[in-house]
Amino acid sequence: MPVSWSIKILERLARILELLLEQDQPALLLDALPAHLAPKALRAVAKAGIWIVVAPAKLMFLVQLADTHAFLI
């Protein structure tokens, strides 16, 4: 996914989460795909007040059980 699409998605996510920022701290779990960690994307996330958690390479499958197991049926 190009960085521009990532930023559009992050901006939309920020608008949705804006109501929760007074009581909760949203965090976004990302894999280490370069587009996710591009400076423009990281600035968009920081501007939205969302914390970034980067999962090390080859470990995302541990948190994507629905993708790796539930949909195999």
C-alpha positions in Angstrom: 0.0 0.0 0.0 1.5 3.4 -1.0 2.2 5.9 1.8 -0.5 8.2 0.5 -3.2 5.5 1.1 -1.8 4.8 4.5 -2.1 8.4 5.5 -5.7 8.6 4.2 -6.6 5.6 6.3 -4.8 6.9 9.3 -6.5 10.3 9.0 -9.9 8.5 8.9 -9.0 6.4 11.8 -8.0 9.5 13.8 -11.4 11.1 13.1 -13.1 8.0 14.4 -11.0 7.7 17.5 -11.1 11.5 18.3 -14.1 10.9 20.7 -12.1 8.4 22.7 -9.0 10.4 23.2 -10.2 12.0 26.4 -10.6 8.7 28.2 -8.4 6.2 26.3 -5.1 6.1 24.5 -5.4 4.4 21.1 -2.4 2.4 19.9 -1.9 1.0 16.4 0.0 -2.3 16.0 1.9 -2.3 12.7 4.3 -4.7 11.0 7.6 -3.4 9.9 6.6 -2.7 6.3 8.5 0.4 5.1 5.3 2.1 4.0 4.0 1.9 7.6 7.2 3.4 9.0 7.6 6.2 6.4 8.1 9.6 8.0 4.9 11.0 6.5 2.9 8.1 7.9 4.4 8.4 11.3 3.8 12.1 11.4 0.2 11.6 10.5 -0.2 9.1 13.4 1.6 11.4 15.9 -0.6 14.3 14.8 -3.7 12.1 15.5 -2.4 11.3 19.0 -2.2 7.6 18.3 0.7 5.6 19.7 2.6 3.2 17.3 3.6 -0.3 18.3 5.9 -2.0 15.7 5.9 -5.7 15.7 9.2 -7.2 14.7 9.5 -8.9 11.4 8.0 -12.4 11.1 6.0 -12.1 14.4 2.7 -10.5 13.1 1.2 -14.0 12.7 1.1 -14.2 16.5 -1.4 -11.4 16.7 -3.3 -12.2 13.5 -4.8 -15.5 14.5 -8.0 -14.7 12.7 -6.1 -14.2 9.4 -3.9 -17.2 9.8 -6.3 -19.7 11.3 -10.0 -18.7 11.3 -10.2 -18.0 7.6 -8.4 -21.2 6.5 -11.7 -23.1 6.6 
